[in-house]
Amino acid sequence: MKKKLFSLLMTVLLILGIFSLQNSSVSAAKKTKYQPYGDPVTMRKGSYWNKSSEAKAYPNLRKIKKLNLCVSILGNRTYVRSNKKVVYTMYSSAGSIIHGRSLTPTGTYYTDGYHPYRFSEALYPVGWIGQLYLFHFTPTYNWSSRFDMKEAKKLGKKPSSHGCIRLTVKDAKWLHDHVPYHTKVIIKYR
């Protein structure tokens, strides 16, 4: 009887240990005071401006119920969410802070039909207020394919755009190619 009880107890502990180990790979590693969610352990470190933000496969946006993009201006992150649950985290940089306000407007918007291949200073734009405010990748020099590395190094570290939301090159292409029209976009300071 004692052996069976001990065996059962060990099995339960093993299952609980595996469960907590699996959840720890998804849980937050580090969270700044401005981020509403901690970064997952799959977030890339170092030079990531031309890679996907997370070292895992992108989610299928067409299968996410209540899909929305939540931007934290001061947290320098854009979250792909299912309702309020984060399914993917992207490094981002929103509008510079001038006189205590970001050049990126806060509020709730929706992606629109503006998805050309490029505009003057970047590729893969996705509009959320017509052609005025966009998600796009790190800026290039006017109509060239040369990246502005000074700006690329700010990505995910500080708000630095003229109002658009900058993403990594791979994240911007993925979003451009896969985000459904009329996806909710929520822009917050934190």
ABEGO torsion letter per residue (X at the ends): XAAAAAAAAAAAAAAAAAAAAAAAAABBABBBAABABBBBAABBBEBAAABBABBBBBBBAAABBGBBBBBBAAAGBBBBBBEABBABBBBBBBBBBBGGBBABBBEBBBBBABBBABBAABBGBBBABEAABBBBBBBBBBGBABBBAAAAAABGABBABAGBBBBBAAAAAAAAAABBBGBBBBBBAX
